[in-house]
Amino acid sequence: MTSHPSSLVTEAFEAQRDRLRTVAYRVLGSHADAEDVVQEAWMRLVRQDTANIGNVAGWLTTVVGRISLDLLRSRRAHPETAYGQDFSDLLVTPDDDPAPDEQVVLADSVGLALLVVLDSLTPSERLAFVLHDMFAVPFDEIGQILGKSADATKMIASRARRKVQATDRSAVPGREHREVVQAFRAAALGGDFQALLRVLDPNVKLTVDTPDGVVVTLGATEVAAGARMFSGEVARHRPVLVNGIPGQMSWRSDGTPLSVIAFAVTEGRITAIHIVVDPATLASIHLPDPA
């Protein structure tokens, strides 16, 4: 009696699961989407005759790449449902100089800042850059996903690399990054519409997590017009890093958390703002009221 092939398929897949999840997360910037992509890759694998798959790891990488590319293109076609940074697991820390035992957090911050830069790439550029530069997937294999020749794929990855190199330093939290955030905060509190427009990227995306769901606003004019939400009932606030991105946490006068705001900054302008006002999410953040 021969063993059931599903056990071999399962073993082969599980050996690749963590790597596939990492690939999908780097391409998509969302843990939830990455999990969905990996699950879909598994479903496609079990429908295949694995005897015809010479390299299971390579086959799975290609499938994950194709599914991720379709998702990226869908986001581009429907920006109102798209998002880059994944704030399902909030890591909020005081925005101070890192102590030696916080170096791991800082390293994660740089990785998350890179995701902000990757959001500026086209779907093809992002996939080519991530697969080749981060995971050493050959250009001919990436080209099969993109429907391009290896030479054309190499050019796409090179173009993406130039964009990343031009912007990744400004995406990593630094003094200039924080100064832009401070300028926005001052303009919002002062109701200075023109000053807001100066620090907002024309295509800035505002995402607000509320108890009733996520609300997305696109464009500098629309975001600036709604900037009064940044003051609201704020009694106290302090600078924080939100998943490695500069922002602030605010409290009401009674000491209850009001909001957490994260700002993505590229080339001196705010490209994305993410606000969390959902009380259940805020309750999970253990950061003391600065009063």
N, C-alpha and C positions, 0 to 999 in steps of 0.2 A: 504494500500500500504506500503510495507516494504522499508526501506532505502537501498540504494545501498551499498554493502559491501566494495567497494573500499574506501569509506570515512573512515571506521573503520580501514582498512588496512593502509591507508595513515597516520592516526593519530597515530597508533601504531609505524609505522616506524619513523615518525618525532620525536617521543619521544626518540628514540634511536639514531638518526642520529649523534649528536655530539659525543656521546660515541663511536660509531662505527668508526667514522672518526679518533678519537684519537687512538683507538686500531690499526687501519690499519697504521696510521702514525708511531706509535712506532715500529710496526713490519717491515715496509718497509723503513722508513726514508725519504719518499718523499710525500709531500703534494699532488702533481698531481696524483701519483699512488693511494694514499689513497682515493682521490675523485673518481677515476675510480672504485676502489674496492667497495666502498659504493654504487655507482650507479648500479654496477652489482648485488650486494646483493638485492637492491630494485627490479630490474627486475626479479630476481628469486622469490622474495616474492610474487609479483603480479601474478605469474604463479602457485602459490600453492593454495590448498584448506586450508585456514587458520583455518578452523574448526578442522583440523587434527594436528594443531600445538599447543601443550599445553602451551609452554613458548616462546612467540615471541622473547623476548630479547635474550634468550639463543640460539634459532634457528638462529637468525641473527648473533650472535657472532660466532657461528660455521661456518656459511657460509662465513663470512668475513675472518675467520681464514684459511679456506680451499683455498679461492681465493688467499689470501696473501701468503700462503705456496707455491702454484703453481708458483706465481711470483718470490718468492725467489729462487726456484729451477731453474726456467728459467734463472735468472741472473747468477746462479752458472754455468749453462751449457753454457751460452753465455756471458762471462765476458766483452767482448768488448762493450756490450750494457748496462752493469750494472752500477749502481752508488749508492752511499750510501747517502752522504750529499745532501740535496736539497737546491740549491742556486738560486732558482727562485725568492725568495724574499730576497735580500741582506740587512743585517743589519751590517753596517761598523761603528765601533766606535774607537776612539783613544785607544791604549793599555796603559792605565794609571791605577793607583790604583783607584778602584771604589769609587765614592762619595756615600753618603747614599741614594740618590735618584736613583742610578743606580743598586741597589740590585736586582731589578726584572730582569734587563738585565743579571746580573751575574747568577741568578738562571736559566734563559733560556740557558745560556752558558753551564752550567753543564749538562742540559738535552740534548743539542746538542752534547756535548762531549761524552755522553753515547751512542748516536747513532753510533759514530765512533767505540766504543768498540763492540757494537752489530754486526757491520759488520764483526767482526772476528769470529763469531759463525757460525755453520752450520745452514741451514734453520730450521731443527727440533729443535735445541737448542734455536735458537732465538725466534721461535714461543712459545715454552714451557715456556721460561723465561719471555717473555713479558706478555703472557696471565695469568700465575700463579702469578708471583711476582709483577706485576704492576696492574693487573685487577682482581686478586683473582678468576680466573676461575678454577673450580675443575679439578684434574688430569684426572678423568674418561672422562670428556668432551673434554679435550685437546687430550687425547688418541684416541678418536673417529676421530678427525681431522687427527692425525698422523698415524692412523692405528696401534696403539700400545696399550698394556695393561696399566692400571693406574700405576702399579708398574714400568713398563719400562719407562713410561712418566715421572714419578717422578725422576728416575735416570737421564734422559736426562736433565731435568730442573736443577737438582743438579749439573751436570757437567757444564752446562752453567753458573750457579751462581758462581762456583769456578773460571771460566775464567773471569767473569766480576769483581769479587772481586780482582782478581790478577792484572787487568789492568786498572780499571776505575780511580784510583787515578792518573795514569800517563796520562790519556786522558784529565783530567781537566787541563786547562791552568795554568801552574805554572812556577817557575824559570827554572827548568830543561827542561821543554817543550820549553821555549823560547830560552834557550841556544842551543838546537838542531837546531832550526830554524836559529839562528844566525850563527851556524857552517856551515849549508848548504849554506846560503847566501854568506859567506866568500869564501867557496870552489867554488861556482859557479862563483863568480866575478873573482877569481884567476885562474880559469880553472884547478883546482886540481881534476882530475878524481878519484884518489884513496880516497881522503878525502870525495868526494861525496858518493862513495860506502859505506864508513864507517857509514854514517848517514842515508842512505836509506835502508828501509826494502827490502829484495830480491823481494818481490811481490808488491812493491809500485805501486800505480795507479795514473797516471797523467791525469787529465781531463782539457781540455782547451775549454772555451766557446768563440767561434769566431762569427763574423757576418754571417758566412756561416754554422754554426752548431757546434756540439760538437765533439772534437777529443780526443780519449782516447789512452794513451800509457801505456803498462804494463811492469813491470820489472825494476830493479835497473839499469842494464847496459844501457837499452834504454833511461831511464829517465836521467841518468847522461850524456849520449852522447849528449842529446839535451839541456843541461843546459844553453847554451849560451842565450836562450830565456829569462832567468831570469835577464839578464843585459840589453840587447837591447839598447833602446834609453832612458834609465832611466837617468834623470837629478837630481831628488830628490825623496826621499821615506821616509815613516814614518811607524813605527810599528802600527798595527791595530788589532782589533779582528773582524773576519769575521764570522758572525753568531755564535759568541762565541769561534771561533778557532783562535789561533795566526797566524798572517800573516803580509803582508805589502801592502801598496798602493803606487803606483809610478806615477810620473808626468813627462811629457816631459819638455824641457827647456822653451817652451812657456806657461807652466802652465796648459795644458790640461791633463786630466787623461790618463795614459798609461795602467795600469793594476791593478788588485787586486788579490792577491795570498793568499790562505789559506793552512795551513799545519796541517794534522792530525798526531799526534805523539803517539806511543804506545811503552812502555818499551824502551825508549831512541832512537827509530828509527822512521823516517818518513814513515808512511804507506800510506798516500794519499796526493796529492797536487792538488788543484783546482785553476785554473787561469781563470780570466775573462778579456778578452780584447775587448769584444763587446762594441763599443762606446755608443750604445743606453742604455745598462745596466749601464755602468760607469757614464753616464750623470745623472742617477737617484740617485747617491750617493752624498750626500751633506757633503763633508768633505773638509776643506780648504787646498789648496796647502801650505806646510810648509815653503815655501820660505819667 
